């Protein structure tokens, strides 16, 4: 296969429909299947990994590895937490870290496509990439060289390598989160490798372990099955929860290694919406929220990362806003809070959920040129109907000009809140 001709062919057809391209005739000295795979990969990764998709020297694996790899944005964020320990300082907002210790070594036990390995390696003097699939190892060797990354590639199973490796500063794992039938995992013991089972061996080799987990896993399960947890990061992008990162550290006291206490920090962040919210479990447990008797000028909905981490009482206290109900997880105020970690709505009307609600809302006009409601985004929080059932009941088409929240107030009063996004 002629490398330069293949590269030129890929660049010429980069924006083509790959299904149509697959039916066309290719030059004899170009591998058709290889080219189709590379074009499809670059199209898939255009937004997820822009700098990689634009580098015409990089080579990409099969579709499953592309789907499972981290985005450029989340990989850069991981780079910031790989130094969150006693020997390093980190500036999360700038995605910059500076080691203040000596030579540091990282092992990525689940190398995959190598995206996380490449970004994490910036913080270490030596990085070792471990991967059981030989094809992925070959691609990683090529790509790391293209990216000018000095990373050692080892074709081995994570468990086998871990059992014989030397002590290192940090170990990173991104265990597979689906079984052979494509079912999503609900426990760490269902993942491969089994991080929960490997914990004792992991902490024989390092004091710092970073684990990337599926956003579908329950945080209470994570806290139950993992030990030495220092931080849990719930990472979202554009209000979509992408991953849960767990920083586990075994502390050292006068030269003796000891297990750390239960998780001290939960960090929720949306990398596109540009907000973060950090709290401890003790803070949430000890806080008493303020409840609203009525809904004020503004309504607040926590972002998905906050919803997963559940600092529901603290949100009321920290931002001086009132919670609608113990189980509703919506908040209100008369003064606008500009840095709330989620979405903010200006309230237009609050309608009791009764037989008159449909008629009142269908005749509702707004201050936006007396525009009548027709297309509305509908959500429910602690409400007897689903969002789709409420939409059918009200008869509105889907749209995002206005929003209706079906929810429950203090005293179990059911209401519909009409608003526009701030």
Phi, psi and omega in degrees: 000126179282115186297313184292318178297320179296316179298316179297319180297317179298315181296323180293322186255019187300327183258011180286159171288114186294331178293319177289321180296325181294338180270351183272165180276137181253153172303150185297329185266019178237130180283108186300310183297321179297314182295316179301317180296319181291320179293315179299319180297314181296325176292319180294324188265005185303319179264327184287317182224069188302317183291331177284317182295334181273351180271106187284002176266343181284149178242146188238147182277194181291168190302320184300319179294326178294319181292326185273343184288157177288155172282164178299321182295313182287329177295320177295324178294320178301325180300330181285333183265355179287351177243017183276068177216188187295335188261012185211161177234144187218137175250100185297316186297332181262358185053039181236136178228148179224118179286139177244009178259198179273209180297132184239140182236136178242140169242125171259107186282348183228065192305315180056228181284345174090010182293308179297320179303315183298316182284320179296328183299338180299336184263003186230152178282329180222134180229135179239123180260125180245131180208134183283334182272121184298322181298318179294325177297317179297316178294321180296317178302315179295311186292321178297323177294317178299320182279000180061042178252126178271084185236129178280130181253127181234124178272099183198161173285146183304314183296319181294316181293318183299324184293338184239002184278162177281170176292143181224175183278327185206141174237132180246139177223141172230079186294148178299136187250011178225148176271186185294343179262004177083010180281143180284147182279149177238001180211152176298331180290345177271353182270161179229120000288160180282096184297320181299319181289330184273358190304313182299317179292320178302315183279357167282336185258341183202163173261349184231123178233132175244127182239128173265127183234160179295141175294349178281340181288137180287135182297324178297325177292318178301313181294330180284323189264342178250147177244171180060029181286127176257317181217146169238123180252122175257113191250124178239157173225120182053046177062028172237121182289121186260319183196160173245125180250131182243120175262113179251130180222130172267122186277162179241127181235107181055042177085351179258131180279134181227153176285140180283167177287179178300164185315124183265333184225137168243127185240116178253139185208143170243113188287343177259322180282350172063049172222157174213156180214121184242138180204168175250157178299321181298319179302313181297317182294327185271351185275141174248116182283163174259134182254146183271139172277330177211166183272131182274206185286337185230145178239138184238132176242118180300146175294165186298326179296319177293320180300322181288319181282336171065051172272052194292326178283321182295326180301321178296315183288311186298322185255005179055048178236159186256138179277142183286323184197156181306324185250007184273326179058038169235155187224162181214159176198163174268335177260136183289129173261116189272343184246027179293137182280070181167208182260147180238137182233140172273124186282128178262318181201151173236121187240128174300141180276091178218195184295336182273349187301315182298316181294317181298314183288326180292336179260003184293134170243162184237175178281356181273071180068031181054038181287129178280152179285136173221308178252126186220140171274131185239133176223156178231143175223112180057061187222147184290340179253153171285167180299319181292321178295320179292322178299314179297321180296320183274334177082021179268146172279161182282136178186173183236022174289321179225163184229141173237126175252122169271122186207180181238131178268173173305137184087010178062028177279124181273129181222162171244124182253119178262131181205173174236146184289132178285000000 
